[in-house]
Amino acid sequence: MHRHEGPPRGKFAVAVAAAVVLATATAGAVIARYDEQPPWGTDIAYEGGYLQAVRIVKWRALREGECALMERQGMGGDRAVHDPAAWVAGCLDGAAGRPSRNQGIVR
């Protein structure tokens, strides 16, 4: 019976080293591109504003311009940082009682 031992150790080490270099380069490119904002940051901001408005509407009606005022005052939190305009748009949709624009989207 012949025993197969796989690729030689030298070829295996080169393949592992190449995979590590490729993974490191890919991670570096992703970090350089998105820095601290995730690629889905706009969706996060929109949903944050939407949920904030839905919660507030349960207690009182939002006046026109109040969503933008809340965002300027920092009430949007970490989610509004990704895309303030999307946060305000989500807030306005939630205040108006419209369904979320991302509802039903599978990512």
Secondary structure as UniProt FT lines:
FT   HELIX           9..34
FT   TURN            35..36
FT   TURN            39..40
FT   HELIX           41..59
FT   TURN            64..65
FT   HELIX           66..72
FT   TURN            73..76
FT   HELIX           77..82
FT   HELIX           84..96
FT   TURN            101..104
//
